[in-house]
Amino acid sequence: MESGSLDKYMNIWLVKEAKIVKTYNGNDCIFQVCWNKEGNKVAACFGNKKLRVFDIQL
């Protein structure tokens, strides 16, 4: 699971353990995030109308 927030951080969670395993810093508030089908990338939409794709290596 992933989460984005107004504090400019995106967190990757292990839901079963209720634990954050990775944190990524963005350049503005993060309003929406979604995974690709393969589960190795996350796209984040920022308040400044930019989109960024993160490679996720757990």
PyMOL Python script that loads the backbone (N, CA, C, O; Angstrom):
from pymol import cmd

cmd.read_pdbstr("""\
ATOM      1  N   MET A   1       0.841  -1.171   0.000  1.00  0.00           N
ATOM      2  CA  MET A   1       0.000   0.000   0.000  1.00  0.00           C
ATOM      3  C   MET A   1       0.889   1.237   0.000  1.00  0.00           C
ATOM      4  O   MET A   1       2.021   1.210   0.483  1.00  0.00           O
ATOM      5  N   GLU A   2       0.354   2.319  -0.551  1.00  0.00           N
ATOM      6  CA  GLU A   2       1.082   3.578  -0.612  1.00  0.00           C
ATOM      7  C   GLU A   2       0.199   4.691  -0.062  1.00  0.00           C
ATOM      8  O   GLU A   2      -1.024   4.569  -0.010  1.00  0.00           O
ATOM      9  N   SER A   3       0.838   5.762   0.340  1.00  0.00           N
ATOM     10  CA  SER A   3       0.077   6.935   0.773  1.00  0.00           C
ATOM     11  C   SER A   3       0.850   8.186   0.423  1.00  0.00           C
ATOM     12  O   SER A   3       2.078   8.209   0.505  1.00  0.00           O
ATOM     13  N   GLY A   4       0.143   9.217   0.037  1.00  0.00           N
ATOM     14  CA  GLY A   4       0.732  10.519  -0.221  1.00  0.00           C
ATOM     15  C   GLY A   4       0.069  11.525   0.701  1.00  0.00           C
ATOM     16  O   GLY A   4      -1.001  11.259   1.248  1.00  0.00           O
ATOM     17  N   SER A   5       0.701  12.687   0.878  1.00  0.00           N
ATOM     18  CA  SER A   5       0.111  13.640   1.809  1.00  0.00           C
ATOM     19  C   SER A   5       0.523  15.072   1.515  1.00  0.00           C
ATOM     20  O   SER A   5       1.318  15.339   0.614  1.00  0.00           O
ATOM     21  N   LEU A   6      -0.033  15.978   2.291  1.00  0.00           N
ATOM     22  CA  LEU A   6       0.276  17.393   2.132  1.00  0.00           C
ATOM     23  C   LEU A   6       1.689  17.729   2.594  1.00  0.00           C
ATOM     24  O   LEU A   6       2.186  18.813   2.288  1.00  0.00           O
ATOM     25  N   ASP A   7       2.349  16.832   3.322  1.00  0.00           N
ATOM     26  CA  ASP A   7       3.706  17.108   3.809  1.00  0.00           C
ATOM     27  C   ASP A   7       4.794  16.792   2.776  1.00  0.00           C
ATOM     28  O   ASP A   7       5.980  16.850   3.098  1.00  0.00           O
ATOM     29  N   LYS A   8       4.400  16.457   1.531  1.00  0.00           N
ATOM     30  CA  LYS A   8       5.310  16.211   0.402  1.00  0.00           C
ATOM     31  C   LYS A   8       6.005  14.861   0.455  1.00  0.00           C
ATOM     32  O   LYS A   8       6.990  14.653  -0.253  1.00  0.00           O
ATOM     33  N   TYR A   9       5.516  13.939   1.277  1.00  0.00           N
ATOM     34  CA  TYR A   9       6.117  12.612   1.380  1.00  0.00           C
ATOM     35  C   TYR A   9       5.156  11.542   0.902  1.00  0.00           C
ATOM     36  O   TYR A   9       3.949  11.622   1.131  1.00  0.00           O
ATOM     37  N   MET A  10       5.715  10.525   0.226  1.00  0.00           N
ATOM     38  CA  MET A  10       4.962   9.342  -0.146  1.00  0.00           C
ATOM     39  C   MET A  10       5.555   8.180   0.631  1.00  0.00           C
ATOM     40  O   MET A  10       6.769   7.980   0.635  1.00  0.00           O
ATOM     41  N   ASN A  11       4.697   7.418   1.287  1.00  0.00           N
ATOM     42  CA  ASN A  11       5.142   6.277   2.076  1.00  0.00           C
ATOM     43  C   ASN A  11       4.666   4.978   1.451  1.00  0.00           C
ATOM     44  O   ASN A  11       3.540   4.887   0.962  1.00  0.00           O
ATOM     45  N   ILE A  12       5.534   3.976   1.472  1.00  0.00           N
ATOM     46  CA  ILE A  12       5.195   2.623   1.040  1.00  0.00           C
ATOM     47  C   ILE A  12       5.066   1.795   2.314  1.00  0.00           C
ATOM     48  O   ILE A  12       5.981   1.752   3.136  1.00  0.00           O
ATOM     49  N   TRP A  13       3.918   1.137   2.468  1.00  0.00           N
ATOM     50  CA  TRP A  13       3.592   0.416   3.698  1.00  0.00           C
ATOM     51  C   TRP A  13       3.549  -1.092   3.490  1.00  0.00           C
ATOM     52  O   TRP A  13       3.178  -1.567   2.417  1.00  0.00           O
ATOM     53  N   LEU A  14       3.929  -1.839   4.519  1.00  0.00           N
ATOM     54  CA  LEU A  14       3.586  -3.250   4.639  1.00  0.00           C
ATOM     55  C   LEU A  14       2.346  -3.289   5.515  1.00  0.00           C
ATOM     56  O   LEU A  14       2.427  -3.094   6.728  1.00  0.00           O
ATOM     57  N   VAL A  15       1.216  -3.539   4.909  1.00  0.00           N
ATOM     58  CA  VAL A  15      -0.057  -3.405   5.607  1.00  0.00           C
ATOM     59  C   VAL A  15      -0.178  -4.413   6.752  1.00  0.00           C
ATOM     60  O   VAL A  15      -0.610  -4.055   7.848  1.00  0.00           O
ATOM     61  N   LYS A  16       0.200  -5.664   6.507  1.00  0.00           N
ATOM     62  CA  LYS A  16       0.070  -6.695   7.550  1.00  0.00           C
ATOM     63  C   LYS A  16       0.846  -6.344   8.809  1.00  0.00           C
ATOM     64  O   LYS A  16       0.445  -6.703   9.916  1.00  0.00           O
ATOM     65  N   GLU A  17       1.961  -5.641   8.633  1.00  0.00           N
ATOM     66  CA  GLU A  17       2.805  -5.271   9.772  1.00  0.00           C
ATOM     67  C   GLU A  17       2.570  -3.840  10.239  1.00  0.00           C
ATOM     68  O   GLU A  17       3.159  -3.411  11.231  1.00  0.00           O
ATOM     69  N   ALA A  18       1.716  -3.097   9.537  1.00  0.00           N
ATOM     70  CA  ALA A  18       1.457  -1.677   9.839  1.00  0.00           C
ATOM     71  C   ALA A  18       2.772  -0.911   9.964  1.00  0.00           C
ATOM     72  O   ALA A  18       2.999  -0.179  10.928  1.00  0.00           O
ATOM     73  N   LYS A  19       3.644  -1.103   8.945  1.00  0.00           N
ATOM     74  CA  LYS A  19       4.998  -0.555   8.992  1.00  0.00           C
ATOM     75  C   LYS A  19       5.333   0.147   7.680  1.00  0.00           C
ATOM     76  O   LYS A  19       5.051  -0.375   6.601  1.00  0.00           O
ATOM     77  N   ILE A  20       5.938   1.334   7.774  1.00  0.00           N
ATOM     78  CA  ILE A  20       6.445   2.031   6.592  1.00  0.00           C
ATOM     79  C   ILE A  20       7.800   1.434   6.229  1.00  0.00           C
ATOM     80  O   ILE A  20       8.694   1.356   7.072  1.00  0.00           O
ATOM     81  N   VAL A  21       7.953   1.009   4.962  1.00  0.00           N
ATOM     82  CA  VAL A  21       9.214   0.408   4.533  1.00  0.00           C
ATOM     83  C   VAL A  21      10.051   1.327   3.647  1.00  0.00           C
ATOM     84  O   VAL A  21      11.264   1.145   3.547  1.00  0.00           O
ATOM     85  N   LYS A  22       9.432   2.300   3.011  1.00  0.00           N
ATOM     86  CA  LYS A  22      10.149   3.281   2.177  1.00  0.00           C
ATOM     87  C   LYS A  22       9.420   4.608   2.243  1.00  0.00           C
ATOM     88  O   LYS A  22       8.192   4.644   2.327  1.00  0.00           O
ATOM     89  N   THR A  23      10.166   5.691   2.205  1.00  0.00           N
ATOM     90  CA  THR A  23       9.601   7.029   2.150  1.00  0.00           C
ATOM     91  C   THR A  23      10.293   7.794   1.031  1.00  0.00           C
ATOM     92  O   THR A  23      11.519   7.773   0.922  1.00  0.00           O
ATOM     93  N   TYR A  24       9.510   8.466   0.205  1.00  0.00           N
ATOM     94  CA  TYR A  24      10.028   9.269  -0.888  1.00  0.00           C
ATOM     95  C   TYR A  24       9.582  10.709  -0.680  1.00  0.00           C
ATOM     96  O   TYR A  24       8.440  10.963  -0.297  1.00  0.00           O
ATOM     97  N   ASN A  25      10.485  11.648  -0.932  1.00  0.00           N
ATOM     98  CA  ASN A  25      10.196  13.071  -0.787  1.00  0.00           C
ATOM     99  C   ASN A  25       9.845  13.641  -2.154  1.00  0.00           C
ATOM    100  O   ASN A  25      10.573  13.447  -3.127  1.00  0.00           O
ATOM    101  N   GLY A  26       8.710  14.354  -2.216  1.00  0.00           N
ATOM    102  CA  GLY A  26       8.285  14.987  -3.460  1.00  0.00           C
ATOM    103  C   GLY A  26       8.594  16.471  -3.444  1.00  0.00           C
ATOM    104  O   GLY A  26       9.213  16.978  -2.509  1.00  0.00           O
ATOM    105  N   ASN A  27       8.156  17.164  -4.488  1.00  0.00           N
ATOM    106  CA  ASN A  27       8.436  18.595  -4.591  1.00  0.00           C
ATOM    107  C   ASN A  27       7.215  19.464  -4.295  1.00  0.00           C
ATOM    108  O   ASN A  27       7.286  20.689  -4.390  1.00  0.00           O
ATOM    109  N   ASP A  28       6.088  18.828  -3.935  1.00  0.00           N
ATOM    110  CA  ASP A  28       4.865  19.553  -3.571  1.00  0.00           C
ATOM    111  C   ASP A  28       3.935  18.548  -2.903  1.00  0.00           C
ATOM    112  O   ASP A  28       4.277  17.374  -2.765  1.00  0.00           O
ATOM    113  N   CYS A  29       2.767  19.011  -2.493  1.00  0.00           N
ATOM    114  CA  CYS A  29       1.774  18.134  -1.862  1.00  0.00           C
ATOM    115  C   CYS A  29       1.430  16.993  -2.813  1.00  0.00           C
ATOM    116  O   CYS A  29       1.334  17.202  -4.023  1.00  0.00           O
ATOM    117  N   ILE A  30       1.246  15.795  -2.280  1.00  0.00           N
ATOM    118  CA  ILE A  30       0.916  14.621  -3.088  1.00  0.00           C
ATOM    119  C   ILE A  30      -0.563  14.323  -2.897  1.00  0.00           C
ATOM    120  O   ILE A  30      -1.014  14.063  -1.781  1.00  0.00           O
ATOM    121  N   PHE A  31      -1.323  14.362  -4.003  1.00  0.00           N
ATOM    122  CA  PHE A  31      -2.766  14.188  -3.912  1.00  0.00           C
ATOM    123  C   PHE A  31      -3.247  12.804  -4.311  1.00  0.00           C
ATOM    124  O   PHE A  31      -4.301  12.367  -3.848  1.00  0.00           O
ATOM    125  N   GLN A  32      -2.500  12.102  -5.163  1.00  0.00           N
ATOM    126  CA  GLN A  32      -2.940  10.780  -5.578  1.00  0.00           C
ATOM    127  C   GLN A  32      -1.723   9.951  -5.960  1.00  0.00           C
ATOM    128  O   GLN A  32      -0.753  10.466  -6.516  1.00  0.00           O
ATOM    129  N   VAL A  33      -1.790   8.664  -5.656  1.00  0.00           N
ATOM    130  CA  VAL A  33      -0.725   7.732  -6.023  1.00  0.00           C
ATOM    131  C   VAL A  33      -1.359   6.443  -6.552  1.00  0.00           C
ATOM    132  O   VAL A  33      -2.464   6.080  -6.150  1.00  0.00           O
ATOM    133  N   CYS A  34      -0.652   5.753  -7.454  1.00  0.00           N
ATOM    134  CA  CYS A  34      -1.142   4.451  -7.916  1.00  0.00           C
ATOM    135  C   CYS A  34       0.024   3.603  -8.416  1.00  0.00           C
ATOM    136  O   CYS A  34       1.021   4.120  -8.919  1.00  0.00           O
ATOM    137  N   TRP A  35      -0.130   2.279  -8.265  1.00  0.00           N
ATOM    138  CA  TRP A  35       0.872   1.296  -8.685  1.00  0.00           C
ATOM    139  C   TRP A  35       0.664   0.913 -10.151  1.00  0.00           C
ATOM    140  O   TRP A  35      -0.438   1.027 -10.688  1.00  0.00           O
ATOM    141  N   ASN A  36       1.757   0.452 -10.792  1.00  0.00           N
ATOM    142  CA  ASN A  36       1.618  -0.171 -12.108  1.00  0.00           C
ATOM    143  C   ASN A  36       1.238  -1.644 -11.907  1.00  0.00           C
ATOM    144  O   ASN A  36       1.247  -2.136 -10.779  1.00  0.00           O
ATOM    145  N   LYS A  37       0.906  -2.346 -12.992  1.00  0.00           N
ATOM    146  CA  LYS A  37       0.472  -3.741 -12.896  1.00  0.00           C
ATOM    147  C   LYS A  37       1.550  -4.658 -12.338  1.00  0.00           C
ATOM    148  O   LYS A  37       1.240  -5.617 -11.631  1.00  0.00           O
ATOM    149  N   GLU A  38       2.809  -4.376 -12.645  1.00  0.00           N
ATOM    150  CA  GLU A  38       3.900  -5.230 -12.203  1.00  0.00           C
ATOM    151  C   GLU A  38       4.236  -5.036 -10.725  1.00  0.00           C
ATOM    152  O   GLU A  38       4.901  -5.880 -10.124  1.00  0.00           O
ATOM    153  N   GLY A  39       3.785  -3.938 -10.144  1.00  0.00           N
ATOM    154  CA  GLY A  39       4.025  -3.685  -8.731  1.00  0.00           C
ATOM    155  C   GLY A  39       5.410  -3.163  -8.401  1.00  0.00           C
ATOM    156  O   GLY A  39       5.853  -3.255  -7.256  1.00  0.00           O
ATOM    157  N   ASN A  40       6.109  -2.609  -9.408  1.00  0.00           N
ATOM    158  CA  ASN A  40       7.464  -2.115  -9.148  1.00  0.00           C
ATOM    159  C   ASN A  40       7.617  -0.607  -9.366  1.00  0.00           C
ATOM    160  O   ASN A  40       8.717  -0.068  -9.245  1.00  0.00           O
ATOM    161  N   LYS A  41       6.510   0.073  -9.688  1.00  0.00           N
ATOM    162  CA  LYS A  41       6.537   1.530  -9.888  1.00  0.00           C
ATOM    163  C   LYS A  41       5.275   2.147  -9.302  1.00  0.00           C
ATOM    164  O   LYS A  41       4.207   1.535  -9.301  1.00  0.00           O
ATOM    165  N   VAL A  42       5.420   3.367  -8.805  1.00  0.00           N
ATOM    166  CA  VAL A  42       4.287   4.124  -8.287  1.00  0.00           C
ATOM    167  C   VAL A  42       4.317   5.509  -8.925  1.00  0.00           C
ATOM    168  O   VAL A  42       5.358   6.164  -8.950  1.00  0.00           O
ATOM    169  N   ALA A  43       3.171   5.952  -9.439  1.00  0.00           N
ATOM    170  CA  ALA A  43       3.045   7.306  -9.974  1.00  0.00           C
ATOM    171  C   ALA A  43       2.405   8.183  -8.899  1.00  0.00           C
ATOM    172  O   ALA A  43       1.473   7.760  -8.216  1.00  0.00           O
ATOM    173  N   ALA A  44       2.911   9.398  -8.757  1.00  0.00           N
ATOM    174  CA  ALA A  44       2.380  10.347  -7.771  1.00  0.00           C
ATOM    175  C   ALA A  44       2.014  11.643  -8.475  1.00  0.00           C
ATOM    176  O   ALA A  44       2.792  12.160  -9.278  1.00  0.00           O
ATOM    177  N   CYS A  45       0.826  12.170  -8.175  1.00  0.00           N
ATOM    178  CA  CYS A  45       0.350  13.450  -8.709  1.00  0.00           C
ATOM    179  C   CYS A  45       0.559  14.526  -7.647  1.00  0.00           C
ATOM    180  O   CYS A  45       0.121  14.371  -6.506  1.00  0.00           O
ATOM    181  N   PHE A  46       1.227  15.613  -8.021  1.00  0.00           N
ATOM    182  CA  PHE A  46       1.582  16.670  -7.089  1.00  0.00           C
ATOM    183  C   PHE A  46       0.695  17.898  -7.257  1.00  0.00           C
ATOM    184  O   PHE A  46       0.076  18.093  -8.303  1.00  0.00           O
ATOM    185  N   GLY A  47       0.642  18.713  -6.224  1.00  0.00           N
ATOM    186  CA  GLY A  47      -0.152  19.926  -6.215  1.00  0.00           C
ATOM    187  C   GLY A  47       0.274  20.944  -7.252  1.00  0.00           C
ATOM    188  O   GLY A  47      -0.521  21.803  -7.633  1.00  0.00           O
ATOM    189  N   ASN A  48       1.525  20.866  -7.722  1.00  0.00           N
ATOM    190  CA  ASN A  48       2.002  21.804  -8.740  1.00  0.00           C
ATOM    191  C   ASN A  48       1.742  21.290 -10.159  1.00  0.00           C
ATOM    192  O   ASN A  48       2.357  21.752 -11.120  1.00  0.00           O
ATOM    193  N   LYS A  49       0.814  20.320 -10.276  1.00  0.00           N
ATOM    194  CA  LYS A  49       0.373  19.751 -11.557  1.00  0.00           C
ATOM    195  C   LYS A  49       1.458  18.943 -12.259  1.00  0.00           C
ATOM    196  O   LYS A  49       1.469  18.857 -13.487  1.00  0.00           O
ATOM    197  N   LYS A  50       2.362  18.356 -11.496  1.00  0.00           N
ATOM    198  CA  LYS A  50       3.394  17.482 -12.059  1.00  0.00           C
ATOM    199  C   LYS A  50       3.117  16.048 -11.648  1.00  0.00           C
ATOM    200  O   LYS A  50       2.473  15.787 -10.632  1.00  0.00           O
ATOM    201  N   LEU A  51       3.614  15.128 -12.457  1.00  0.00           N
ATOM    202  CA  LEU A  51       3.500  13.703 -12.203  1.00  0.00           C
ATOM    203  C   LEU A  51       4.910  13.145 -12.132  1.00  0.00           C
ATOM    204  O   LEU A  51       5.770  13.502 -12.937  1.00  0.00           O
ATOM    205  N   ARG A  52       5.143  12.265 -11.163  1.00  0.00           N
ATOM    206  CA  ARG A  52       6.455  11.637 -11.044  1.00  0.00           C
ATOM    207  C   ARG A  52       6.252  10.149 -10.862  1.00  0.00           C
ATOM    208  O   ARG A  52       5.355   9.725 -10.134  1.00  0.00           O
ATOM    209  N   VAL A  53       7.087   9.346 -11.523  1.00  0.00           N
ATOM    210  CA  VAL A  53       7.041   7.902 -11.393  1.00  0.00           C
ATOM    211  C   VAL A  53       8.266   7.471 -10.588  1.00  0.00           C
ATOM    212  O   VAL A  53       9.401   7.813 -10.919  1.00  0.00           O
ATOM    213  N   PHE A  54       8.006   6.715  -9.526  1.00  0.00           N
ATOM    214  CA  PHE A  54       9.061   6.217  -8.647  1.00  0.00           C
ATOM    215  C   PHE A  54       9.288   4.741  -8.909  1.00  0.00           C
ATOM    216  O   PHE A  54       8.326   3.976  -8.976  1.00  0.00           O
ATOM    217  N   ASP A  55      10.553   4.316  -9.062  1.00  0.00           N
ATOM    218  CA  ASP A  55      10.899   2.907  -9.096  1.00  0.00           C
ATOM    219  C   ASP A  55      10.927   2.412  -7.656  1.00  0.00           C
ATOM    220  O   ASP A  55      11.620   2.984  -6.815  1.00  0.00           O
ATOM    221  N   ILE A  56      10.186   1.364  -7.372  1.00  0.00           N
ATOM    222  CA  ILE A  56      10.095   0.839  -6.017  1.00  0.00           C
ATOM    223  C   ILE A  56      10.933  -0.416  -5.912  1.00  0.00           C
ATOM    224  O   ILE A  56      10.640  -1.415  -6.569  1.00  0.00           O
ATOM    225  N   GLN A  57      11.953  -0.381  -5.110  1.00  0.00           N
ATOM    226  CA  GLN A  57      12.828  -1.527  -4.864  1.00  0.00           C
ATOM    227  C   GLN A  57      12.750  -1.869  -3.375  1.00  0.00           C
ATOM    228  O   GLN A  57      13.400  -1.218  -2.557  1.00  0.00           O
ATOM    229  N   LEU A  58      11.972  -2.870  -3.024  1.00  0.00           N
ATOM    230  CA  LEU A  58      11.838  -3.232  -1.608  1.00  0.00           C
ATOM    231  C   LEU A  58      12.797  -4.310  -1.217  1.00  0.00           C
ATOM    232  O   LEU A  58      12.815  -4.730  -0.061  1.00  0.00           O
TER     233      LEU A  58
END
""", "prot")
cmd.dss("prot")
cmd.show_as("cartoon", "prot")
cmd.util.cbc("prot")
cmd.orient("prot")
